[in-house]
């Protein structure tokens, strides 16, 4: 799988979502986080769904769909 690592601001713009949502998706395991510490974390844009934006003004029309939740193994009884 190809990777294009970007900072939180660029990932949020690409997905059309706030930065806090990008961080939450990483915490939930929907997307991967690369690096640690403030300002050093990067996200792979190929794991995000692109937002629909106006061709001329770049104004957000529709945010990208959220990535799916990871599948969990069933709990033992």
FENLINWO-V686769 format. One record per residue. N is the residue number from 1. RES is the residue in one small letter. PHI is phi in degrees with one decimal (* if undefined). OMEGA is omega in degrees with one decimal (NA if undefined). D_LAST is the distance of its C-alpha to the last C-alpha in Angstrom with 2 decimals. Layout:
BEGIN
{{N	RES	PHI	OMEGA	D_LAST} {N	RES	PHI	OMEGA	D_LAST}}
END
This chain:
BEGIN
{{1	x	*	179.1	36.32} {2	x	-71.6	176.8	39.33} {3	x	-136.4	174.3	39.24} {4	x	-138.7	-174.3	41.58} {5	x	-84.5	179.9	40.72} {6	x	-134.4	178.1	42.07} {7	x	-76.5	-176.2	41.92} {8	x	-60.4	-178.2	40.02} {9	x	-62.0	179.6	43.10} {10	x	-68.1	177.8	43.66} {11	x	-63.9	179.6	40.00} {12	x	-64.8	178.0	40.12} {13	x	-63.9	-178.7	43.39} {14	x	-59.3	-178.1	42.15} {15	x	-84.5	-178.0	39.08} {16	x	71.3	-178.2	41.07} {17	x	-127.0	176.5	38.59} {18	x	-69.6	179.9	39.10} {19	x	-58.8	179.6	38.39} {20	x	-62.9	177.7	35.70} {21	x	-69.2	177.3	33.73} {22	x	-62.1	178.3	34.14} {23	x	-64.1	179.2	32.85} {24	x	-65.2	178.4	29.82} {25	x	-59.9	178.1	29.01} {26	x	-66.2	178.8	29.24} {27	x	-64.1	180.0	26.97} {28	x	-76.6	179.8	24.31} {29	x	88.4	178.8	24.67} {30	x	-70.6	177.8	26.54} {31	x	-132.6	179.6	29.60} {32	x	-93.4	176.2	30.51} {33	x	-111.9	180.0	32.67} {34	x	-118.3	-178.4	35.36} {35	x	95.8	179.3	37.06} {36	x	-140.2	176.7	36.68} {37	x	86.2	-179.4	38.82} {38	x	-62.8	177.3	40.85} {39	x	84.4	-178.4	42.85} {40	x	-109.1	-177.8	41.43} {41	x	-84.2	177.6	38.30} {42	x	-128.0	179.5	38.66} {43	x	-128.0	179.2	36.67} {44	x	-87.5	-177.7	36.96} {45	x	-66.7	178.7	38.55} {46	x	-72.3	175.1	37.36} {47	x	-91.4	-177.6	33.80} {48	x	-106.2	174.4	35.21} {49	x	-93.5	-174.7	36.52} {50	x	-70.3	176.1	40.23} {51	x	-77.2	175.1	41.61} {52	x	-90.1	-178.6	44.44} {53	x	-128.7	175.9	47.65} {54	x	-63.1	-176.1	51.23} {55	x	-59.4	-174.3	53.21} {56	x	-97.4	-175.6	56.14} {57	x	-95.8	-176.2	54.91} {58	x	64.5	177.4	51.39} {59	x	-69.7	-177.6	50.22} {60	x	-66.9	175.0	46.56} {61	x	-101.7	-180.0	46.13} {62	x	-140.0	177.2	42.39} {63	x	-68.3	177.8	39.78} {64	x	-67.2	178.1	37.62} {65	x	-65.8	177.2	34.22} {66	x	-68.7	175.6	31.33} {67	x	-64.2	-178.6	29.48} {68	x	-72.0	176.7	26.07} {69	x	-70.9	177.8	22.95} {70	x	-67.3	178.6	21.28} {71	x	-76.7	178.8	18.32} {72	x	-107.5	177.0	15.02} {73	x	-71.2	178.4	12.39} {74	x	-63.9	179.5	9.19} {75	x	-75.6	176.9	6.42} {76	x	-76.5	-177.7	3.80} {77	x	-75.6	NA	0.00}}
END
